[in-house]
Amino acid sequence: MREIDITRGIIESHVASLQRAVESDVVIVGAGPSGLVAGGYLAEKGYNITILEKRLSPGGGIWGGGMGYKYVIIQHEATKILDDFDIPYESYDKGLVCVDAITFASGLIFQATKKGVNIFNLTMCEDLLVREGRVVGVVINNSLAEINHLPVDPLTLEARAVVDATGHEHDVVRTFSRKNDVELNTPTGKPLGERSMFAQTAEAAVVENTAEVYPGLFVCGMSTAAVYGGYRMGPIFGGMLLSGEKLAGLLVNACTPFSQ
């Protein structure tokens, strides 16, 4: 074994994954629960799915549980999705189940990749590709370049559709709206901003507002709250899972894979 053999293996394997991502069917920006669920369901149907995560660890806001207590709550109606991703849970009370946050996050990541999702960490979407009034891909860079304010030029990935699953920050939609002054599919044509906590209303709104916000650009999960003015809900994740499931259905109806 030589050190350069290790290096070659890393480089060749990474480049092969990146080549596969260059022409993706769907690029999902943000590897939280809604994005992982949508990506997993779409990959099972033969879509070439790329998920970009700017942080070191995929999983979004799951890992911290509630204030560092390592459990989260999920409504019973979302347990089918937990079953589909082989994640264990325990009944708690009044139609709720309790899930170990670490098992939940790691299980979603593992099952999504097992289903065929191509996940890149430390990779940020800094802009979108737009042609003739439609989003057709993403502009990506290494997250460390942004953190260190380095003038490093980006690369691009094309896609049939792009999803903002970046959560509270709604990075993709916010940047796109600011740079292009476009009319979004919202009451004001702009992101409305997230409201304070109201869990029951928030959970329903996350699913309802999972939608195409501009031709070729979709939102899911907590990004919907920031874009459509929804409430936040804290450490309950059924809405996130159901949002991902709904998004997968929307994308199957909206776009055909490049391979077909």
N, C-alpha and C positions, 0 to 999 in steps of 0.2 A: 504493500500500500504506500503510495506517494501522496504528499500533500496536494500536488496539482491534480491528482485524480479526484480528490474530494472537491476541489474547486471546479473542475470540469463538470462533474456530476451536478453540482448546484447550478452552474450557469446554464448548461444545456437543458436541464429540467425546467428551470424558470422561464427560459426563452420559449420553450415549447408551449408552456401555459400561456404566456403572453401572446404568442402567435395565434393561439386559439381565440383569445379575447379580442384581437384586433377587429374582427368582424363578428360581433355578438348579436344575438337576437334581441336580448334585453340587457342593459347595464343598470344595476341597482346600486345606488350610492348610499352606503350605510349598511352595516352588517348587524343590525339589531333584529329583534324577533319578527317584526312584520316583513322585513326584507328577506330574512332567511327562510321564512315559511313560503312566501311567494316564489322565491327562487327554487326551493325544493320541489314544489308542486309543478312548476313550469319545466324544470329539468327532467322530471319524470315523464313529461309529455314530449320530450325530444328537443326542447329549446336549448340553445347554447346560451347559458346564463353566466354573466360576470357580475360579481359583487365586489365593490371597492370599499375598503375600510381605512380611514385615515389614521386610526390609532393602532397600537401594537396588537391589541386583543379584539377580535370580533365578539359580538354578543350584546353590544349596546348597553342599555341601562340595567340589564338583568343582574349582573354580577354582584352589585351592592345590596341586593334584597331591599328591605325596608330599613333605612338608617343603619345599615351594616348588619342587621339581623338577617340571617341567610335564607329566608323564605319569602316567597311571593304568593299572591292569591290569584286564582283564575276562576272565572265563572264556569259552571258545569257545562253550559252549551258549547264551550270551546274545547272540551276534553277530547273530542274526536280528533282534533288536530294534534294534541299531545299523543294520542294513540298512534296516529299516522307517523309521528316522528319518534316513536318508541321511548317516550319520556314518562317515568313513573310519577304518580301523584297520590295524595291521600284526601279523602272526603273530610271537610271541615264542618261547615254549618250553612244552612239556608241557601243551598245551591252553589256553594263555593268549595273549591278544592285548594289544597296547600301543596306547593312544589318547592323543593330545594333549589335555590337560585343557581347554585354551581352546577348541579345536574342539568337544570333547565338550559342554561347558556351553552354548556359544553355539548349537551345532547343535540340542540338545534344546529350547532356548527358542524358536528360530526355527521349527522343525518343529512344535512344539506349537501355537504361534499360527497357523501356516499351516493346521493341521488344524482350527482353530476355537476353541481354548482362549482364554478371556478372562482375562488375567493382570493383577493390580494389585500394584504394588510399593509400599513405604512404607505398607502397610495391614496391620494386625494384627488377629487374632481375640482379643478380650479375654474372651469368654464365649460360651456356647451358648444357643440357644433350645430349650426343652424343653416338650413338651406331653404329658400323660398317659403318662409313662414312656418317651418317645421323643425323640431329638434331631431337631429339625426345622429347624435353621438356625444361623446364627452372628451374634454381636454384634461389630461391627467398629469400628475407630477408626484415626485417622492415627497412625502410629508415632511421629512427632515429638511428639505430645501426651504419649505415655507417657514418652519420653526426657526431656522437660522437665517432667514431673510436672504437667501442666496439667489442670484440672478441665473437660475437654471431654466432653460427652455423645456416646454412640456412635450408629451406625445399625445396622440389621439386614438380613440377607439370609435368605430362606427357601430350603430345599433338601430334596430327597428323602433325601439322605444327606450326611454331613460326614466328611471324612477328616483325621486327624492325620498329617501328613507333615512335622512340624516337627523331626524328627531326634532327636539326643541329648536335647534339652530336653523332648520330648513335652509341649509347652506346653498343648495342648488337653485331653488326657486328664488331665494332672496337675491343671489348674485345675478341670476338671469334677468329678473325684473329690474334691478338697479341699472344694469349695463345696457339694456335694450329698450327700456321704457315701453314694454309690450303690454297688451291687454290680457290679463289672466282670466280664467274662468272662475272669478270670485265676484261678490257683490260690488266691489269697488274697482275691480281690475288689478288690484295690488294685494300683496299679503296683508291679512288683517291683524295678525299678532295673536299670541296665545293668551288666554285668560287664566284667572286663578283656579284653585282646585274645586271641582264639583264632580266626583267620581262617576256617579250614575249617568249623568248627562254626557260627560266626557267619553265614556266607553261607547255609548251608542253613536255619538257624533264621529268618532274616529272611523268607524265602519262606514257610516253614511257618507262621509266626505272623502273616502278613498276614491279617487277619480282622476281623470285626465284634466290637468289644469291649463294646458296649452298643447297644441298639436304635437304629439310625440313625447310629451312630458307628463308623467303621472306622479301623484303623491300618495303616501301610505303612512301608517303609524302616527307617531307624534308630529310629524311634519304637517299632517292635515290640520292639527290644532293651530299651529302657527300660521298656516296659509289661509284657513277658513275662519279663524277667530274662535276656535273651540276651547273648552276648559281642559286643564290638566287633571290627571287622575291618580298619580302616585303609584305604589307598588302592586297594582292589579293589572294583569296582562292579557286577559281574555280578548279585549278589544284589539290589542296588537295582533294576536293570532288570527282573529276573524278578519281583520283588515288585510293581512297578507293573503289569506284564502280568497277574499273578494278580488284583490288585485290580480291574482293569478287568473281568475276567470275573465276579468276585463281585458287582460293582455292576450289571452287566447283568442278572444273575439276581435281584438284590435289589430293584431299583427301575425303574419305568417312567417315561420322560420326561414332564414336565408337558404337552408338546406333543401327546402321544398320548392 
